[in-house]
Each structure stands twice: as C-alpha cells, then as structure tokens.
Amino acid sequence: MKPAIQLISERISQAIQKATGQNVPAIVTGATDSKFGDYQSNNALALAKQLKANPRQLAEKIIAQLQIDDICQKPEIAGAGFINLRLKPDFVVKNLREIVSDKDRLGIEKTNKSETVVVDFSGPNIAKEMHVGHLRSTIIGDCIRKLRKCQNHNPLWQNHFGDWGTNFGMVILGLWHMCMAKKHGEPLYYHTELDKFKGYAENKEKRDELCRQILKRHEIDWLEDSEDKDNPGDGEIDFHPFLKELQQSAKDYQDYIWREFLVVYQFINALEDSATGIGLMIQTRDGLKRYESLSSHVTYMLQRNDKIKDEQEWMAWNFIRKLTLKHCNEIYKMLGIDFDENTELRGESFYNDMLPDVVNELRQKKDSHGNPLAVESEGAICVFPEGFKTKDDKPMPFIIQKTDGAYLYATFDLAAIRYRVNELKADEIIYVTDARQKQHFEMLFAVAEMAGWVKDTKLVHITFGSVLGEDGKPLKTRSGENVKLKELLDEAVKRAKAVVQEKNPELPDNEKENIAQSVGIGAVKYADYSNNRTSDYIFSYDKMLAMDGNTAPYMQYAYARIKSIGRKGQEKGIDVEKELKGIKDIYLNEPTEFELAKQLIRYSEAFNTAIADFKPNFLTAYLYELAQKFSAFYNACPVLDADSKIRPSRLLLCDLTAKIIRHGLENLLGIKTIERM
Ligand code: ARG
C-alpha cells in the first residue's frame, strides 16, 4: 500500500509541473500540529525564492492544479505559503480496509525483486566475552535484516567472528598456562599473578620484575620440543593429554574452564603487555624470539603451517573457539537472535585459504596507469586507494600483508567481499560496526571497487554511537572494565522481575519469569532502538524499565491492555471474532477515532522512513504515538459498551492497533509481546 504521504507528494509534484513547468521533488512532511491538518508542503516557499515570485500566490497556483480530492479535503494555505492538507475519512477507511486484508505486512510495501542482502553484524572476537560494545552492532544488525526481510528481500547474516589473528596465539599460551598450573599443583597461580599485575598498575618496575619472575618460573619451551619425538617435552607429555581431557570433559567442567580461561587470557594479556620493552627473549622452533611477540609468532606459525592442523595447537584453538561460540550463542538466544550455524557463522578463519589468492590477485591487477594495485612498501604489501591521505599528506596504505607474511583484518575483509559477491551472490552488503571503523570500510570499499569485485553490489557501512553510563562516559564497571553483556542483560531481567512481582504478585512463578524475560530484554533493546542510532545514549535501567514514557514495558503493557478487551468481551458474551469478520461499515466520527485510524494507516510510512536510513527510532516513535492515540481513543470511546452498530468498527480499531504493535515489536524490532501483564 502506497503511504498517503507518497501519494500526496506525487500529486503535488504534478501540480507544480502544471503550474510552473518546474520538475521538482515535492517537500511534504507530517504536520507538526493537528490544527494545521495532517500533512504540509512548503514547496511554494522554496520555489518562490527560486522563481522570484510571491509564495502565497504561487501556493494558490499550485493548489489550482492540484488533483487530490480523492485523498484530501480542500487544501488550505497558511502562513507565508504553506499548503496544509487534511485526509478525508473515506480515504482513511479505504486504507484501513487494505490493511485488514494485508494480514502479514499490514500495509508495508513489498518489493517485486527479492535481493540477497548480506548483513555483517555482531562479529565478536574469540576468547572474549561479549560486552556492552557488542550490543548495538548485534541488535541494530538484527533489526536491519528484519526490515529487509519484511520488504521481501532475502537477508543473510554473516557473523564475521574474530577467530583468527594474534589472539589465536594467546589462546594457546593461555591454555598452556592452565595445563602447567594443573601439572605443578598450583591450580590458580594465574589468578594471583593477575591480581598482582592489577595492583602494580601504576608501577612499571614492579610489573617488569613480576613478568621476569613469571617467565622464569614457567619456562616456555614446549613450542620447541613438540616436534622432537625422541625427546618429548611438555607438549607431548602434558599439553596434548590435557587438551584431550578437556575436550572429552563434561559440560559443567567446560563451563568452569571457560570462566577460568577468561582469567588466564587476561593474565596473558598483562604478561605480554609488560614484556613489551623489557626485551625478554624466548626459545622457539624458529629461533630466539622476543617474548612480547610470542603470541603473534605462534599465530603466524600456525596460520602458515597447514600440516599441523591436527595437532595440539589446533585442538586448543578449536576448543576455545567452541566455548566462545557457546557463550555468544547464549547471548544471541537471550536477545532472541536466531541464525543458521552452517551458513551464517563465518569467522575470519573461514577465509584463511583464500588469503594468498586475494593478495596475488591484487598484485597482478593493474590500475588505469598500468601499475599493480598492490605493491611492496616498507616491507609490507599495500594498496593505496585514491583520495586517502595520512596526517602528513602522504598516500595512506591499506595494508594486506605484513613483513613477516601475516595477513591482516583488511585481508580477511577483502576475501569476505569477494566470497559474498561471487559465492553468496550478494546484491547488497551492509556492515554494522561502531564509527571508529569508518575509515577501514571506506578504504575496503575503495579497494574492492579498484579490483572490480563489486560491479553490481551495493556496499553500505552503518555506524552507531556509544552506550554511556549515567556519568556520561562510556559505560564501564566500577573497576573500569567493559560491562559484560551477559551481566547487563541478567540485571535487566532481574529488575524487570521485581517490577512484575510488585505489580502482579498473584501470577504463577513461571509466568512471572517469562514476563520478566520479555520485559527485561525488551527494555534494553527498545531503549537502544528508540535513540537515534548515530548518537551516544545514556544507559539507565530505571528509564528503560519505566511503565510510562517511550519504553518497552509501556508498549508491552499497551498491547496487553488491548488484548484484554477481547477477553472481557468474551466474558460479556460478545463474540469478538465474529463481529470482526462480519464488519460492514467503519465509523470514524469521534475525533479520537479518526486520529487513531490515521495513525494506523501511517505504519507503512513509518517503515519507509525507518528503512531509508536504517533508523529504528522512527519505528519506536511511531509505535509510541500509536499507543498514545489508542489511549486517547479508548478513554473517549466506549468499545464493548458501544452501540451494537458501531461496536464492530471500534473492535476493528482495537484489533488493528494490537496487530500493528505486535508486528512492529516482534517482526521488526525482535521484542516479545505479552498477552497478559
Ligand atoms: N571483529 C570485529 C571487531 O571486533 C568486528 C567485525 C566487523 N565485520 C567485518 N567484516 N570487519 O571489531
């Protein structure tokens, strides 16, 4: 169904064309105040400047040519030359009927050509817990794919999970420390050492000393001797069996290992951090290495060496990868984000085998001056896309391979684009990350264009602002760490439960639990969506869980209240379903009735505005206004007690309001509704 605003715009454009010969797009907005009507055009003002004419006279000329009486009442001119338009009840009724028969989309337009849309969002990194920084990418990305789906496109999530790169080596070192802790009967030494590191945060000397002691005590020589069959070292004797045991261990034990691992991983981070600059050397298969680059060395060695794919290091990586995914999946599940593990989870490691070819292709392809796209510069392989400059005005490199042969974030993204275009046949690729990656994606897109990989594919980067604490600074725990997403969501559910408990103590426990889940998670998501995507916002449990205001609980409550009308009808012996089915006339005589009806038919308009720039806040604003207009209607107009002639019509308004709230919350925003609250 074409939204009214679009129909009106078309007619205005035609009228301008007839009146002035000008071909200009119509400027039509929803009226700011209902006393000016429903829509307003300020084309006459804009054109008058250009044509040096009187705006009011120009508005009159436009109106004289405007054929719109099937949609609006007689247009009025206001102020300096605004054209005010009021919808006709007949038009609204006709549109309402269309929504009634459009059960799945409630008036939202459907595209004829269904395109494949890759949406790249969430992308957490291995060996880490998801934190508040992942919230926005995950839920905004999920909303984008829901919006595209609703348009009849075919969205495909590509979760570009960070499961390759330097942290790979840290994973292995971490597990190795756990193994040694077990072997030497010092089960938790990395806890104590990590605490010491934290305690010495301000004291570099103490940290250096600690680092030396630790490395001395736990000499890391396993990398070297794991290949020596006659003289098996820690690797053969301890590490491999340790990993095997882990893999076969029970679920509870694996959960325990995951929590331990997160500690040991921090410990490795601290260790590498303080080793930087001390110049500690360590023996490896490839000779002496500086300790601080040990994990990158391990990483590079593994990525380079396919033959050891079955060996312990790979087991270690795989094991932690699985645990990370399990943790992420729990969060996706809490957030109600579903996916296909086989086709939508595409970590960086998936592209490993394609990387040499990506680099080769870029070295072979020539630009318009006959120069190769990728060249060696200071030992690294780089592409210099046009228009990107460093601070000192030199061409900015997009590095695709480092001096030591290692590949980078950029290389994986290039491989991913090629794969998405060639194999997934993407018509559009939408990346959802925070604004800090803006330049990375600009350069990525430029290089992919240069390489001719994206002929008919649209590339889009969608960014978002930060989540702030009540103090206006990026949300952190008291000790300054990133807030874990799991804890943040658990807390929201806990607080929602307290609200339910207070409002509805008599509900059975499991129902309370369900409601608390839907309200708590819904509140976090809704609060995020209702803020402009590109701005920062302050995270406040109190605000997001408030029962009044533009919040999830308010919307969920509004929905439940409408549903209760049907139940009350049943109790009064009114067959609501039958009345709705048998409905003949729709009455919009009461002002609040008419206002509500006009809001109902604007659903597709709100959808179009939201998707134009992927801004969910237009949807939440629309839904909130709808709930408010419903409230005004419900206060002013009896429904169940209405005259039997107009009761079906009012029941219909209730039914459509509930359907649109539910569709908006569930199908577009992924927020659960509750039948009874
Ligand atoms: N793992 C990345 C990060 O944590 C996000 C991945 C975004 N997607 C991409 N194709 N680069 O920043």
Residues whose N, C-alpha, C, O or C-beta is under 5 A from the ligand:
A	BS01	LIG	D120 S122 G123 P124 H160 G162 T433
